[in-house]
Amino acid sequence: MESASTSSPATPRARRGRPPEKGLAERRRRQIVDAACVIFTERGYEAANISEVAKHAKVGQGTVYRYFESKRELLDHVLDHCVERLITTVRAAATREKPRDVEEFAAQLRAIARRLFVLIDEEPDLLKLVLVEAAAIDAELKARLLGLEATLSALMASYLEHGVRAGWLRSNLDTAAVAHGLNALIVPGFLLALRGEATEEKRVRYIDTLVGFAVHGVSK
């Protein structure tokens, strides 16, 4: 009677072809999202389709669906891109240290407003898609946009709270309410720029009015 063989399992055969390029998947996803930004802003989300996104990204439709389940999921990533740009813009305009007095607070508000106008100049169609069209697509996107407003308000509230503690803002200031109010005051300027009506003179006047209203309303 022959004894059972105890040979070790066969070694898997190496796959032919070039090995996967490091970071390729992430770059491909970024490439597709960038293409979606262009197509969605040019055509509008509802009118755009995946074949147009694939063509602009120079990939096949199958490649798009390999990374994203649907056009709706792609829109989520476009929104993420816009939210990141907005928050980065606000943070970049703020100094590393909190304002030491009302004058520095006013200067910071001016810097934030100017940066936001520049962002609109750079990507007007993308902001129009996200801030105007996306809110009407479904309740989930509307909730996400409200979450963005809450995030920006929290950033502003932190500066106001610092001013209250430092003594150069009123001690009874409702920082959360004022932060939301300042965000609301910025929106008309956004819409003015998105319509292409924000000349340099109008921007300066708008920023001066916004900052003056904010500072006189919260300082001692």
N, C-alpha and C positions, 0 to 999 in steps of 0.2 A: 504494500500500500504506500502510495507516494505521500510525502508530508506536504502540508499546505504551504504555499509560497508566502514569504513575508516581505516581499519587495515593497519599497516605499512608493507613495503616490507619485504619479507622473508630474513633472514640473510643467506649469502652464506655458504654452508657447507665447513668445513675445509677439506683441501686435506689430504688424508691419506699418510702414509709413512714418512720418515725422511725429515726434512726441507732442502732446498738447502744449501750445505756447503759454507760458506763465502769464496770468492776468488777462488772457484773451476773453474769457467770459465777461469779466467786468467791463472791459473796453467795448465789447460788442453791445452790452446792455446800454452803455453810455451813448454809443453811436446811434442806437435805435431811439432812445429817449430824445436825443438832440434832433433827430429827423422828425419825430412826433411833434416836438415844439414848433418846428417850421411849418409842417403840414397843418396842424391844428390851428395855428394862428393865421395862416394864409387862407384856409378853406373854411374854418369854423369846425368845431368838434363834430357836430351832427352831420355835416356834409362830407367830412374826411373819411377815408377808409384805409384799411391796413395795407392794401396793395400800394397805395400812394406813399405810405410811410416806408415800406420795404424798398420801393424804387429810389426814394430819396436817400435812404441809408445804404443803398447799393448792396442789398442782401435779398434773399428770397423770402416769400411770405412765410414759408415753413420755419425759417430762422427766427422771424419775429415771434411766431407762436411758440417756439422752443423756449423763449425767455419770458414772454408775457402771454397770459391766457386770453386776453381780450383787449379791445380798444379802450374799454373803461379802465382796465388796470394800467394801461399806458398813461391815461390821463392822470391817474393818481401820482405817477412818477413825475409827470410834467408839473403838477401842483407842488410836489416835494421840492423840485428845482426852484420854483418861484419863491416858495416860502423861505428856502435857504438863502436866496439872494436878498430878500427883504430883511430878514433878521441880521444877516451879515452886514448889510448896508447900515442899519441902525447902530449896530455895535461898533462898526468901524468909525462912524462919525463921532462916537462918544470917546472922551479921553479915558486913559487907563484909570485915572483917579476920579473919584466923585467930585462934582463941583464944590468949590469952597465958599461961594457966595452967589447972590442972585445974578451978578454980572456974568459969572462963568456958566451958570445955568442957562441964561439967555443965549450965550454964545454957543452952547451945546445944542440947544433947540434949533438955532439957525443952521448949524452944521448938518444936523439930521435932515432938516427940510431940504437943504440944498442937495444933499446926497440922494434923497428920494427923487427929486426932480431929474437928476442925472440918470438914475436908474430907469425912469420912465422914458427918457430920451434914447437910452440904449436898447430897451426891449419893450416898446409900447404895445405891440400886438400880443406879446406873451402876457403882459399884465392885464390887458383888456380881456383876454381869454379867461384868465384865472379869477380876476376880481369882478368881472361882469357876467360873462357867459357861464362859467362853471357853477355859480351859485344857483342857476336855474335848472341844472341837469338833474340833480336828485338831492334828497334830504341829507345824505351822508356827506356830500361835498359841501353843502351849505354849512353843516356842523363843523367841518374841518376849517372852513374860512372863518367861522366864529371863533374857533380855537386859535387861529392865527392872530385875530384881534386881541384875544385874551393874553397871548404871549407877549405881543408888543406892548399892551397896557401894563403887564407885570414889569417889563423892563423900565418903562417910564415911572411906574409907581415906586420902584426901588430908589430912583433918584430923588423923587419927591419926599420919600420917607427920610432919606439922608438929610435933606434940607430942613425938615422938621426937627430932627435930632440935633442938627448943628445950630439951630436957632435962627436961620435966615428965612424960613418959611413959617407961616402961621401955625401955632401949636394945635389948633382945632381943625386943621385941614383934612378933608376926606380924600386921602391920596388915591384910593382906588377909583372914586368917582371922577376926580380931576384927570387921572390918566386916561380913562375911557373918553372923557370929554375932549382932551387934546387930540386923541386919535380921530374922533369925529370931525374936528376942525380941519384936519389934514386932508380928509377925503375930497372936499370940493376942489382943492388944489390939484389933487390927483386927476380928477375928472376933467378939469380945465386943460391939463397937460395932455391927457389922452385924446382930447378933441382937437389938439393942435393949436389951442388958443392961448397958451401960456408964453407970451413974449417975455423977454428978459425983464422989461419994466414991470409987467404984471407979476412976475415971480417975486421980484424984490419987494413990491408993495404988499403982496400976499404974505410973504414971510415976515415982514415988519409988523403987519397987523396981527398975525398969529402969535408971534413972540411977545408983542406988547400986551395983547389980551391975556396971554398965559401968565406973564411975569407980574403984571399989575393985579391980577386976580388971586395970586397965591402968596405974594410976598407980604411982609409985615408993613 
